[in-house]
Amino acid sequence: MNIRKLLYLGLALLVLGGCSQANRKIITMPEPKREAGQTDMLQFKCDPVPIVRVGVIGLGMRGPTHVRILTQISDAKVTALCDLYEDRVERSQKILEDAGEPEAAEYYGEDGWKGLCKSDSVDLVLICTPWEDHTPMAVYAMEHGKHVAVEVPAATTVKECWELVDASEKSRKHCMMLENCCYDFFEMAALNMAQHGLFGDIKHVEGAYIHDLRAMCFNDQDHNGYQGYWRLRYNTAHTGNHYPTHGLGPVAQILNIHRGDRMEYLVSLSSDEGGLSEYASERFGPDSKEATTKRALGDMNTTLIHTVKGKSIMIQHDVSDATPYSRIYTIRGTRGMAQKYPVEGVAFDPDAEKFVTGAGLDSILSKWEHPLVRDVGEKAREVGGHGGMDYIMLYRLIYCLHNGLPLDEDVYDAAEWSCIGELSEISVKNGSKPVAIPDFTRGEWNKVDGFSLAGY
């Protein structure tokens, strides 16, 4: 029996044990009631925005990429830029200048972002700051009448997830999490195949964020690490899977989460920590503070999620080991399967034992290329941004706002996918006990019949 099968067996026993033993009662968290007059945002449509005026907060690692891509989208204009540091704003102004775009309003310092959120020249606020700032900034922007698009994860706690939901429902403003992996070419083709029934009834899906970030965690310089070592500090303080959305987002859409099904509970376990400490010992010396600091984050976290309709999801997180990049992305159904990592391939009945790769796979992916990718894929590859998926993501966001359509990723996606961070940590710290996943739609999860991209 290989290691992966042993892992599944062990986790299955945890799930079964958690559900059958009184001393492993499911851990639950409070679910606040919706306030009077507050209504859900499912399939919410705003009035069409003729030109979407965008303000970008955070111009370190991610922000400048978004600025550059937005200059290539005709119905968007970057009208405001904000960062702690003036030189970063100047670099993004240069991006606008090189693209022939007018200069944007500038905001700096600790509270500069508040001025941007209050600006009458901004319709949409893009938030590209460290994680702990995401929710406070997003809530403030919505309270000041702005739509919001926030980098992943949108929130770090369940409490923050509820704050995002309530702020969006009260303000009637969109809150989208910028989960670019939902717009990867392979994921989009697999979504198209799934929605046409090629995989049959999908019972199990897998996703991950497996990425060797050891060098970046110990580097706080622009574009080469995390300012002030914020990600390293988070890894030191927290265990579980606090960065679940790259793996979870695309498969949650496949399973129609809060559009006919919902995530019910999870169990989570983590290996011991070792990768970051060993790397630090070799780089800084075995007696250095970097090497001797005790870190909560285990090298590999594995989280299993059960849905109300009996589907299973496996999500993994590992940023501490010497390993190739992987999001796994596996779809398993009664009639076929698809997998992106480590080797792209598909398999279908009646020849499901034959894993199709190479030219055969290229032919299938071409046939089932998503209509959105067919429309903008060439431009996306030209503009780039993680191979083009950043372009497609921002293009779709602007397109939906410009045309008054529902967004592909709503505030409930932002909350549901982000909450796995704290909930997985709770499970790990409690001996892998099952933890209930809140219903952020407050009972409306079956109101919409299936996930769809409006207009496609």
Secondary structure, DSSP 8 states (H G I E B T S, - for coil): --HHHHHHHHHHHHHHHHHH-GGG--B--------TT----TT------SSEEEEEE--SSSHHHHHHHHTT-TTEEEEEEEESSHHHHHHHHHHHHHTT----EEEESTTHHHHHHH-TT-SEEEE-S-HHHHHHHHHHHHHTT-EEEE-S-S-SSHHHHHHHHHHHHHHT--EEE--GGGG-HHHHHHHHHHHTTTT-SEEEEEEEEE---HHHHT--STTTS-GGGHHHHHHHH--S-S--HHHHHHHHHHTTBTTTB-EEEEEEEE----HHHHHHHHHH-TTSHHHH------S-EEEEEEETTS-EEEEEEE-SSS---B---EEEESSEEEE-SSS-EEEETTSTTS-B-HHHHHHHHHHT--HHHHHHHHHHHHH-SGGGHHHHHHHHHHHHHHHT---SS-HHHHHHHHTHHHHHHHHHHTTT--EE---TTSS-TTSS-S---TT-
